[in-house]
Amino acid sequence: MTESLTWMPAWQIRDLIGKQEISPVEVTDHFLGRNPTVTIGPLARDLRDAAITLQAMAGPAGRDFDCMQNDPPDCVTGLDAGIGGMRFAWTDDYGLTEMYAFEQSPRVIQAIRGVAMSLADLGAEIDSVDETWEDFWDGYVATNYLFGGGPTGTMEPPKREQWISAMDVRQRNWTKFRSVLRDHDVILSATAQIVAPTIEDWADYWVGKGPMPFPHGTFAPHYTSHTHMFNWLGFPAVSVPAGFLDANPRDEQPPVS
């Protein structure tokens, strides 16, 4: 089996900021639960299939309490126009994800960076940005409780100061994204800085048996280190394949992503 399939660059699409395609809900006997940090989107092998599916999902609907009421942009028209003239911003780690890195992370990021930079061959202009965002995890946990996600483990209900602090961190990170996207069309990064684990390793990580101590006592922010802020902020993102890391063509088993 190949050691790993690299995870993919997350594409932050500026023109779609604020679009909420479908709000995930949980219907119980007592309430209609919702989590604003969970996002839903199409999973497809082909970009055009993804765009068509997204078009069907997007837009207002009478059963959706949180959708925007205006008609969505056309997700399909313009797919063949290419990326010539677009400005992309690349970040290795958002200035913060090293705290969640595994031993393999520098190699993963280097491999994906190489693929991202090759987009310049298609006419895009790519800048490396050195913005430093703030750690998202404590703020996410506090707001998740606020919106009905409930406590995590033995967590006590957040105090008022924790809620205020969480919203302040969210605002500052949101402002940094807006600042970068003021001059760029897309932000590129890895989707995850770890290789796709085996089923056995995945199970071990969730019970704390990782290759390193987990700063927050959970594996969650490690595998979502580069994407969790997009969920927390409600920003859309697209993940695309970036190839293999240490691939061996003689391997018989398919990689797992």
Residue frames as qw, qx, qy, qz and C-alpha x, y, z in Angstrom:
[[0.000, 0.888, 0.459, 0.000, 0.00, 0.00, 0.00],
 [0.346, 0.594, -0.073, 0.722, 1.33, 3.46, -0.75],
 [0.313, -0.168, -0.554, 0.753, 2.30, 5.41, 2.31],
 [0.069, 0.582, 0.430, -0.687, -0.06, 8.20, 1.58],
 [0.262, 0.645, 0.491, 0.523, -2.27, 10.19, -0.68],
 [0.177, -0.048, -0.219, 0.958, -1.68, 13.88, -0.05],
 [0.121, 0.733, 0.596, -0.304, -4.68, 15.89, 0.94],
 [0.420, 0.563, 0.444, 0.556, -5.64, 18.72, -1.32],
 [0.166, 0.032, -0.101, 0.980, -5.27, 22.51, -1.52],
 [0.065, 0.690, 0.658, -0.295, -8.27, 24.36, -0.16],
 [0.210, 0.318, 0.340, 0.860, -9.46, 27.05, -2.57],
 [0.009, -0.574, -0.517, 0.635, -11.10, 30.03, -0.89],
 [0.232, 0.493, 0.565, 0.620, -13.45, 31.58, -3.45],
 [0.073, -0.160, -0.270, 0.946, -13.91, 35.27, -2.67],
 [0.330, -0.113, -0.349, -0.870, -16.99, 35.79, -4.80],
 [0.597, -0.332, -0.681, -0.264, -18.92, 33.14, -2.86],
 [0.193, 0.010, -0.660, 0.726, -18.26, 34.46, 0.65],
 [0.372, 0.068, 0.340, -0.861, -21.49, 34.54, 2.59],
 [0.669, 0.049, -0.489, -0.557, -23.24, 31.95, 0.46],
 [0.415, -0.172, 0.817, -0.361, -24.89, 29.23, 2.54],
 [0.347, 0.066, -0.763, -0.541, -26.02, 26.45, 0.26],
 [0.706, -0.385, -0.514, -0.298, -27.86, 24.17, 2.70],
 [0.261, -0.578, 0.532, -0.561, -27.97, 24.36, 6.49],
 [0.468, -0.020, -0.881, 0.058, -27.52, 20.99, 8.22],
 [0.515, -0.394, 0.210, -0.732, -30.26, 20.39, 10.75],
 [0.212, -0.025, -0.962, 0.170, -31.24, 17.69, 13.19],
 [0.550, -0.366, -0.214, -0.720, -34.95, 17.20, 13.86],
 [0.150, -0.004, -0.896, 0.418, -35.82, 15.90, 17.32],
 [0.214, -0.611, -0.761, -0.041, -39.04, 15.62, 19.28],
 [0.294, -0.756, -0.364, 0.459, -38.40, 18.99, 20.89],
 [0.002, -0.840, 0.139, 0.524, -36.45, 21.28, 18.60],
 [0.768, 0.615, 0.038, 0.172, -34.90, 21.85, 15.21],
 [0.609, -0.622, 0.224, 0.437, -31.19, 21.73, 15.97],
 [0.620, 0.758, -0.029, 0.200, -28.57, 23.36, 13.77],
 [0.671, -0.489, 0.153, 0.536, -24.84, 23.86, 13.78],
 [0.365, 0.919, -0.019, -0.148, -23.62, 26.92, 11.85],
 [0.185, -0.717, 0.628, 0.240, -20.05, 25.60, 11.81],
 [0.596, 0.058, 0.781, 0.175, -20.96, 22.56, 9.73],
 [0.343, 0.537, -0.295, -0.712, -21.00, 22.98, 5.96],
 [0.737, 0.246, 0.629, -0.024, -22.46, 20.86, 3.18],
 [0.306, 0.676, -0.382, -0.551, -21.31, 20.64, -0.41],
 [0.919, 0.323, -0.101, -0.205, -20.97, 18.22, -3.32],
 [0.508, -0.482, 0.677, 0.224, -18.37, 15.47, -3.54],
 [0.795, 0.576, 0.090, -0.171, -17.48, 14.68, -7.13],
 [0.774, -0.120, 0.372, 0.498, -14.69, 13.34, -9.33],
 [0.407, 0.426, 0.395, 0.705, -15.15, 16.06, -11.93],
 [0.100, -0.199, -0.199, 0.955, -15.18, 19.84, -11.51],
 [0.328, -0.135, -0.409, -0.841, -18.17, 20.26, -13.81],
 [0.528, -0.389, -0.747, -0.107, -20.15, 17.65, -11.89],
 [0.358, -0.359, -0.526, 0.683, -19.34, 19.49, -8.67],
 [0.053, 0.084, -0.053, -0.994, -20.45, 22.82, -10.16],
 [0.437, -0.258, -0.597, -0.621, -23.73, 21.38, -11.46],
 [0.531, -0.421, -0.718, 0.161, -24.46, 19.77, -8.10],
 [0.252, -0.275, -0.350, 0.859, -23.58, 22.94, -6.21],
 [0.195, -0.100, -0.288, -0.932, -25.89, 24.90, -8.50],
 [0.530, -0.382, -0.667, -0.357, -28.75, 22.56, -7.61],
 [0.530, -0.413, -0.604, 0.428, -28.00, 22.88, -3.88],
 [0.229, -0.094, -0.163, 0.955, -27.50, 26.64, -3.79],
 [0.206, -0.349, -0.350, -0.845, -30.11, 29.34, -3.46],
 [0.400, -0.172, 0.426, -0.793, -33.15, 30.02, -1.29],
 [0.423, -0.184, -0.859, -0.225, -35.59, 27.33, -0.20],
 [0.536, -0.549, -0.095, -0.634, -38.67, 27.41, 1.99],
 [0.897, -0.352, -0.267, 0.026, -37.40, 24.54, 4.15],
 [0.673, 0.100, -0.262, 0.685, -34.05, 26.22, 4.85],
 [0.317, -0.884, -0.305, 0.156, -34.10, 28.68, 7.74],
 [0.462, -0.680, 0.180, 0.540, -30.60, 30.03, 7.14],
 [0.597, 0.298, 0.462, 0.585, -30.21, 30.33, 3.39],
 [0.034, -0.343, 0.091, 0.934, -29.68, 33.66, 1.67],
 [0.492, 0.575, 0.547, -0.358, -32.79, 34.82, -0.16],
 [0.343, 0.720, -0.310, -0.518, -31.11, 36.08, -3.32],
 [0.944, 0.328, 0.001, -0.037, -30.50, 33.82, -6.30],
 [0.687, -0.475, 0.370, 0.407, -26.98, 32.31, -6.36],
 [0.180, 0.686, -0.485, -0.512, -24.40, 33.06, -9.05],
 [0.904, 0.347, -0.160, -0.194, -24.09, 30.73, -12.01],
 [0.619, -0.562, 0.538, 0.108, -21.60, 28.06, -10.93],
 [0.813, 0.193, 0.501, 0.224, -21.27, 26.44, -14.36],
 [0.489, 0.845, 0.098, 0.196, -20.83, 29.27, -16.87],
 [0.034, 0.914, -0.379, 0.142, -17.22, 30.26, -17.18],
 [0.860, -0.369, 0.342, 0.083, -15.67, 26.94, -16.17],
 [0.828, 0.295, 0.247, 0.408, -13.77, 26.81, -19.46],
 [0.165, 0.973, -0.039, 0.156, -12.47, 30.37, -19.19],
 [0.735, 0.216, -0.355, 0.536, -9.35, 29.30, -17.31],
 [0.536, -0.733, -0.246, 0.339, -7.48, 31.07, -14.51],
 [0.525, 0.302, 0.093, 0.790, -5.39, 33.48, -16.54],
 [0.020, -0.578, -0.015, -0.816, -5.11, 36.81, -14.77],
 [0.684, -0.651, -0.263, -0.198, -6.40, 35.55, -11.41],
 [0.086, 0.636, -0.573, 0.509, -4.42, 36.34, -8.25],
 [0.849, -0.309, -0.428, -0.018, -3.82, 33.50, -5.80],
 [0.211, -0.740, 0.497, -0.400, -2.38, 33.74, -2.29],
 [0.810, 0.010, -0.580, 0.086, -0.48, 30.76, -0.88],
 [0.378, -0.688, 0.450, -0.425, 0.08, 30.03, 2.83],
 [0.416, 0.227, -0.871, 0.128, 2.00, 27.08, 4.26],
 [0.388, -0.244, -0.815, 0.355, 0.41, 27.17, 7.68],
 [0.245, -0.816, -0.366, -0.375, -1.70, 30.29, 8.29],
 [0.081, 0.634, -0.427, 0.640, 1.04, 31.23, 10.76],
 [0.559, -0.427, 0.423, -0.571, -0.40, 28.89, 13.38],
 [0.945, 0.010, -0.124, -0.304, -0.77, 25.26, 12.26],
 [0.433, 0.477, -0.721, 0.255, 2.76, 24.18, 13.19],
 [0.375, -0.323, 0.647, -0.579, 1.39, 23.44, 16.66],
 [0.849, 0.116, 0.313, -0.409, -0.75, 20.72, 15.06],
 [0.549, 0.591, -0.547, -0.223, 1.93, 19.32, 12.76],
 [0.961, -0.174, 0.211, 0.049, 3.07, 15.69, 12.60],
 [0.533, -0.454, 0.506, 0.504, 6.58, 14.61, 11.61],
 [0.504, 0.314, 0.667, 0.450, 5.39, 14.16, 8.04],
 [0.175, 0.865, 0.382, -0.274, 3.77, 17.62, 7.78],
 [0.067, -0.719, 0.332, 0.607, 6.69, 19.56, 6.21],
 [0.228, -0.091, 0.832, 0.497, 6.93, 17.01, 3.38],
 [0.244, 0.608, 0.755, 0.006, 3.18, 17.07, 2.81],
 [0.090, 0.888, 0.168, -0.419, 3.07, 20.87, 2.65],
 [0.172, -0.542, 0.546, 0.616, 6.12, 21.00, 0.38],
 [0.282, 0.172, 0.867, 0.373, 4.53, 18.56, -2.07],
 [0.183, 0.762, 0.618, -0.060, 1.25, 20.46, -2.18],
 [0.070, -0.811, 0.072, 0.576, 3.02, 23.80, -2.45],
 [0.252, -0.262, 0.691, 0.625, 4.75, 22.56, -5.58],
 [0.204, 0.481, 0.809, 0.270, 1.43, 21.67, -7.17],
 [0.021, 0.867, 0.388, -0.311, -0.09, 25.00, -6.15],
 [0.161, -0.680, 0.287, 0.655, 2.79, 26.99, -7.61],
 [0.318, 0.040, 0.775, 0.545, 2.46, 25.15, -10.92],
 [0.257, 0.756, 0.591, -0.114, -0.86, 26.96, -11.42],
 [0.044, -0.750, 0.178, 0.635, 1.27, 29.90, -12.55],
 [0.250, -0.115, 0.778, 0.565, 1.87, 27.91, -15.73],
 [0.157, 0.580, 0.777, 0.188, -1.85, 28.34, -16.47],
 [0.125, 0.601, 0.233, 0.754, -1.64, 32.11, -16.18],
 [0.503, -0.808, -0.302, -0.054, -2.39, 32.75, -12.51],
 [0.197, 0.656, -0.421, 0.594, -0.30, 35.11, -10.39],
 [0.794, -0.429, -0.425, 0.071, 0.66, 33.48, -7.07],
 [0.004, 0.709, -0.405, 0.577, 1.90, 35.32, -3.97],
 [0.596, -0.218, -0.693, 0.342, 3.10, 33.79, -0.71],
 [0.298, -0.755, -0.023, -0.584, 1.50, 35.58, 2.23],
 [0.421, 0.127, -0.710, 0.550, 2.86, 35.71, 5.77],
 [0.499, -0.497, 0.002, -0.709, -0.33, 36.63, 7.63],
 [0.192, 0.054, -0.902, 0.382, -0.65, 34.99, 11.05],
 [0.586, -0.446, -0.359, -0.574, -4.11, 33.89, 12.08],
 [0.341, -0.441, 0.617, -0.555, -5.01, 32.98, 15.67],
 [0.060, -0.007, -0.997, 0.055, -5.61, 29.48, 16.98],
 [0.485, -0.208, -0.362, -0.768, -9.26, 28.61, 16.42],
 [0.454, -0.150, -0.878, 0.002, -9.87, 25.62, 18.68],
 [0.114, -0.293, -0.676, 0.666, -10.87, 27.13, 22.04],
 [0.297, 0.230, -0.003, -0.927, -13.06, 29.68, 20.31],
 [0.495, 0.001, -0.690, -0.527, -14.73, 27.02, 18.19],
 [0.339, -0.220, -0.885, 0.230, -15.47, 24.85, 21.23],
 [0.040, 0.305, 0.473, -0.826, -17.05, 27.80, 23.06],
 [0.422, 0.235, -0.174, -0.858, -19.26, 28.87, 20.16],
 [0.424, -0.029, -0.855, -0.298, -20.16, 25.28, 19.37],
 [0.156, -0.320, -0.810, 0.467, -21.58, 25.02, 22.89],
 [0.180, 0.320, 0.180, -0.912, -23.38, 28.32, 22.41],
 [0.502, 0.222, -0.396, -0.736, -25.12, 27.10, 19.26],
 [0.878, -0.068, 0.122, -0.458, -26.28, 23.82, 20.72],
 [0.643, 0.413, -0.645, 0.019, -23.29, 21.60, 20.06],
 [0.854, -0.501, -0.114, -0.084, -23.08, 20.83, 23.75],
 [0.389, -0.786, 0.477, 0.051, -20.02, 20.29, 25.91],
 [0.719, 0.460, -0.521, 0.022, -16.99, 18.40, 24.67],
 [0.556, 0.087, -0.719, 0.407, -15.89, 15.70, 27.10],
 [0.418, -0.548, -0.589, 0.421, -15.99, 17.13, 30.61],
 [0.185, 0.266, 0.068, 0.944, -16.14, 20.74, 29.46],
 [0.014, -0.561, -0.588, 0.583, -18.14, 23.09, 31.65],
 [0.299, 0.844, 0.419, 0.150, -20.50, 25.59, 30.01],
 [0.479, 0.296, -0.026, 0.826, -18.38, 28.53, 28.79],
 [0.188, -0.634, -0.381, 0.646, -18.42, 31.62, 30.92],
 [0.313, 0.906, 0.248, -0.142, -19.57, 34.91, 29.43],
 [0.126, -0.819, 0.415, 0.375, -15.96, 36.09, 29.08],
 [0.480, -0.138, 0.793, 0.348, -15.10, 32.95, 27.09],
 [0.476, 0.650, 0.586, 0.078, -17.96, 33.55, 24.66],
 [0.130, 0.966, -0.023, -0.222, -16.88, 37.17, 24.19],
 [0.317, -0.618, 0.616, 0.372, -13.25, 36.12, 23.70],
 [0.560, 0.164, 0.771, 0.254, -14.27, 33.46, 21.17],
 [0.411, 0.816, 0.405, 0.021, -16.28, 35.93, 19.12],
 [0.053, -0.919, 0.254, 0.298, -13.39, 38.42, 19.24],
 [0.434, -0.345, 0.737, 0.387, -10.96, 35.80, 17.89],
 [0.524, 0.474, 0.688, 0.168, -13.46, 34.89, 15.17],
 [0.235, 0.948, 0.157, -0.147, -13.77, 38.55, 14.18],
 [0.193, -0.781, 0.472, 0.362, -10.01, 39.07, 14.02],
 [0.485, -0.085, 0.798, 0.347, -9.48, 35.95, 11.90],
 [0.448, 0.702, 0.553, 0.030, -12.38, 36.96, 9.64],
 [0.088, 0.955, -0.074, -0.274, -10.78, 40.37, 9.20],
 [0.343, -0.529, 0.657, 0.413, -7.45, 38.82, 8.19],
 [0.507, 0.282, 0.769, 0.268, -9.14, 36.71, 5.52],
 [0.311, 0.879, 0.355, -0.073, -10.98, 39.73, 4.20],
 [0.125, -0.859, 0.310, 0.387, -7.73, 41.67, 4.08],
 [0.404, -0.254, 0.767, 0.430, -5.93, 38.99, 2.03],
 [0.407, 0.464, 0.760, 0.201, -8.92, 38.51, -0.27],
 [0.157, 0.872, 0.128, -0.446, -9.10, 42.22, -0.94],
 [0.141, 0.739, -0.509, -0.418, -6.15, 41.77, -3.31],
 [0.030, -0.224, 0.950, 0.213, -6.50, 38.09, -4.22],
 [0.670, -0.024, -0.370, -0.643, -9.19, 35.94, -5.76],
 [0.922, -0.145, -0.347, -0.094, -8.24, 32.70, -4.02],
 [0.325, -0.690, 0.612, -0.211, -6.30, 31.52, -0.97],
 [0.837, 0.210, -0.501, -0.064, -4.42, 28.26, -1.50],
 [0.310, -0.572, 0.690, -0.318, -3.23, 25.93, 1.23],
 [0.209, 0.039, -0.977, -0.020, -3.11, 22.26, 2.09],
 [0.654, -0.428, -0.345, -0.520, -6.41, 20.72, 3.11],
 [0.824, -0.563, 0.068, -0.022, -4.60, 18.69, 5.77],
 [0.148, 0.798, -0.579, 0.074, -0.94, 18.57, 6.70],
 [0.529, -0.299, 0.788, -0.104, -0.97, 14.85, 7.46],
 [0.262, 0.154, -0.830, -0.467, -1.04, 11.91, 5.10],
 [0.768, -0.193, -0.236, -0.563, -4.18, 9.81, 4.91],
 [0.302, -0.426, 0.794, -0.312, -3.89, 7.47, 7.93],
 [0.316, -0.069, -0.932, -0.167, -4.72, 3.81, 8.03],
 [0.596, -0.534, -0.387, -0.458, -8.01, 2.82, 9.62],
 [0.752, -0.354, -0.442, 0.337, -6.07, 1.52, 12.63],
 [0.377, 0.028, -0.190, 0.906, -4.10, 4.75, 13.07],
 [0.251, -0.451, -0.247, -0.820, -7.27, 6.83, 12.65],
 [0.703, -0.541, -0.426, -0.176, -8.92, 4.90, 15.49],
 [0.681, -0.242, -0.348, 0.597, -5.84, 5.25, 17.70],
 [0.193, 0.279, -0.024, 0.940, -5.61, 9.01, 17.12],
 [0.418, -0.548, -0.278, -0.669, -9.16, 9.52, 18.37],
 [0.782, -0.567, -0.257, 0.014, -8.34, 7.86, 21.71],
 [0.266, -0.929, 0.258, 0.013, -5.19, 9.93, 22.14],
 [0.807, -0.238, 0.425, 0.335, -2.65, 7.43, 20.81],
 [0.520, 0.854, -0.016, 0.006, -1.01, 9.80, 18.38],
 [0.793, 0.266, -0.156, 0.526, 2.60, 10.25, 17.31],
 [0.226, 0.292, -0.268, 0.890, 2.79, 13.37, 19.48],
 [0.037, -0.444, -0.667, 0.597, 0.95, 14.96, 22.42],
 [0.065, 0.655, 0.548, 0.516, -2.22, 16.75, 21.32],
 [0.130, 0.196, -0.272, 0.933, -2.15, 20.34, 22.68],
 [0.500, -0.212, 0.049, -0.838, -5.92, 20.45, 23.19],
 [0.438, -0.115, 0.823, -0.344, -6.26, 16.79, 24.17],
 [0.731, 0.436, 0.463, -0.249, -8.02, 15.82, 20.93],
 [0.531, 0.013, 0.614, 0.584, -7.03, 14.81, 17.41],
 [0.358, 0.783, 0.507, -0.036, -9.71, 17.00, 15.79],
 [0.118, 0.951, -0.086, -0.272, -7.71, 20.22, 15.26],
 [0.427, -0.450, 0.651, 0.437, -4.76, 18.25, 13.90],
 [0.415, 0.241, 0.771, 0.419, -6.49, 16.81, 10.87],
 [0.184, 0.846, 0.472, 0.163, -8.56, 19.98, 10.40],
 [0.450, -0.516, -0.051, 0.727, -5.71, 22.41, 11.10],
 [0.164, -0.109, 0.398, 0.896, -5.94, 24.04, 7.67],
 [0.178, -0.368, -0.678, -0.610, -9.71, 23.89, 7.19],
 [0.247, -0.528, -0.744, 0.327, -11.43, 24.35, 10.53],
 [0.040, -0.394, -0.146, 0.907, -11.44, 28.13, 10.30],
 [0.208, -0.051, -0.568, -0.795, -13.41, 27.92, 7.06],
 [0.364, -0.464, -0.802, -0.100, -16.14, 25.98, 8.87],
 [0.299, -0.513, -0.508, 0.624, -16.05, 28.28, 11.88],
 [0.013, -0.365, 0.065, 0.928, -16.21, 31.44, 9.75],
 [0.576, 0.574, 0.492, -0.311, -18.76, 30.12, 7.26],
 [0.192, 0.665, -0.472, -0.545, -16.41, 30.58, 4.31],
 [0.937, 0.300, 0.078, -0.160, -16.73, 28.23, 1.33],
 [0.211, -0.627, 0.705, 0.256, -13.79, 26.12, 0.22],
 [0.894, 0.358, -0.154, -0.220, -13.00, 23.59, -2.48],
 [0.548, -0.512, 0.645, 0.150, -10.58, 20.67, -2.13],
 [0.774, 0.553, -0.230, -0.205, -8.86, 19.22, -5.18],
 [0.955, -0.140, 0.087, 0.245, -6.37, 16.32, -5.51],
 [0.021, 0.913, -0.393, -0.103, -2.70, 17.23, -5.34],
 [0.642, 0.465, -0.610, 0.007, -1.21, 13.80, -6.03],
 [0.917, -0.295, -0.258, 0.080, 0.75, 11.31, -3.96],
 [0.185, -0.835, 0.489, -0.171, 3.51, 11.54, -1.40],
 [0.252, -0.436, 0.864, -0.008, 6.22, 8.87, -1.62],
 [0.863, 0.248, 0.103, -0.428, 4.05, 6.92, -4.07],
 [0.311, -0.340, 0.855, 0.237, 5.33, 3.52, -5.18],
 [0.605, 0.282, -0.343, -0.661, 3.92, 2.43, -8.56],
 [0.389, 0.129, -0.910, -0.064, 4.49, -1.21, -7.64],
 [0.276, 0.021, 0.698, -0.660, 2.05, -1.06, -4.75],
 [0.117, -0.259, -0.891, -0.355, -0.99, -3.20, -5.33],
 [0.115, -0.645, -0.696, 0.294, -3.39, -1.66, -2.86],
 [0.134, 0.744, 0.272, 0.596, -5.10, 1.66, -3.71],
 [0.202, 0.120, -0.427, 0.873, -4.31, 4.64, -1.51],
 [0.231, -0.698, -0.673, 0.080, -6.84, 5.88, 0.99],
 [0.144, 0.360, -0.037, 0.921, -7.70, 9.56, 1.28]]
